[in-house]
Amino acid sequence: IVFRFRHLMQDLISLMPHAVKETKLDTKDTLNVISEISELRSCTNSVFFDVKKHKDLYIWFCKAPNGPSLKFHC
């Protein structure tokens, strides 16, 4: 992860009062795994950072289990 992406992630985590970091996730799996993890942790909202080719950062905001999701390209 490029330092800019890492600092953005740390800034967003510091803004959220009850943020919990999860370990690395294989993005080749379907993104349904993210909602399953958030259900296991009793979370209703989740944020997923996805870096492609060390250049593009995608941020997914989702509401579990059946809520809307947003994808941002930074």
N, C-alpha and C positions, 0 to 999 in steps of 0.2 A: 504494500500500500504506500502510495506517495505521501509525503509528510503533510501536504495540504488536505488530503482526504482524512488522514488520521486526526489532524487538529479539528477539522469540521465535525467529525464523529465525537470527539471528546467534548467539544463545545455544546453539541446537542444533548449529550448525556448529562452534562452539568446543568442544563436548563430544566431537565425533567426531574421532579423530586423523588420518584420511586423507580428509577431506571435500574434494570438488571441486565448485565451483559451475559450473553450466551457464548459458548465456544464457537469456533469456526464451523461453517456449514458448507457442505458440498453443493454447489449451485447446479450441478448436473441433475440432481434430483428435482422433482417437481416442487413448486413453491407451496404446495399444500402442507409440506412439512413444517413450514413456519407457523401456520395456524394451529397445527397439532401441538407444537412446542408451547405456543402461547396458551392453549387450553390446559396443558399439563401444569403450567406455572400459574394458572388462574388469572391470566392477564386478558384484558379485552382489546388492547391496542398493541401493535408491534411495529417496529421500524427495522428494515433490513437494508444493509449497505452492500451493494454489489459492484465490484470493480472489474472492468473488462479491459484487457490488454494494457494495464497500467496507465491508461489515459482517461477512460470514461468511468464516471461514477454514477451509479443509479441508486436512488433512494426510494424504497418502497414503504409506504405507510399503509397499514391494514388494520381493519377492525374485525376481530375474530368473533364468532366463527363464520358468519355469513354477511358481514358488513361490506361496505365499499372499500376499494383499495386505490391508492394513488401512486403513480410512478413518476419520479422526477429525474431528469438528466442534468448533472452538474458539470 
